[in-house]
């Protein structure tokens, strides 16, 4: 094939491949996943390294979010904080439970982030998991740590 023909083929194929990846990601990102509480606790992370959780404590564990004041106010404050995130969509807010989906900027991959209020211990447990892939290259851990740094619970 001539060099000019290869260039034309490359220019044509690259956008098609990107489009196909985007459509595939959109389809996979919007599929239902297992979320919610099991026996009053967040679900355990799978064995793949694309999930972090504050409960149960295991290899993929992160510390829970802490607060000192009124549990109801702290929980409401977290809901408000999450609702202001530009790349997040709150799907469920229940009695001491929040389910948020975060989307990546370009490919719109979805990650499920869940929170569970523990009023007695003054903790908000968190679980962040990718819907697809084996590794997330640290994205879920970074997300939880960003939330920890930027959310300011009321006193």
Phi, psi and omega in degrees: 000144180287157182300319180295322179294320178297321179296317179296317179297316180298316180295327180282318185286322184302309179298325179294319179295315179298317178298315180297318178297319179296316178295316178298318178296319180297318179294315181289321183295337184256009178283151178296146177231165178277111176227174179106172183275147174236116184054039176079008181232162175293149178297148174293153176287151173290176181286345179286151184276037180243032183208141172228150181206151176269353174210139352286159178291121177205199184297333182261024188275150173229156177293148174290161173285144181242156175209161183247337186270211181293127182301321180295318178292320178297315180297314179298321178297319178294318177301314180297318179300312181295323179295337180272352179289127185290333182255022183234151177226120178282122181261331184207131170231116181237199180289093179076019182222138176227136172237120181236144172248125174260139180244138175288155188297308190269309186267353178060036172293145183252137173237135179267128178237128183235150180227143177227125180281130172243091186300319183298314183273355184056050179231152168237109180287150184223145174221128179231123186220138174284146178280331182229164176085167180264314179245149177248007180056033176085008184298315183292320176297315179298322180296313180298318180293325177295317178299316180301318181289324190261337179279128178245107180290148178293154181264000000 
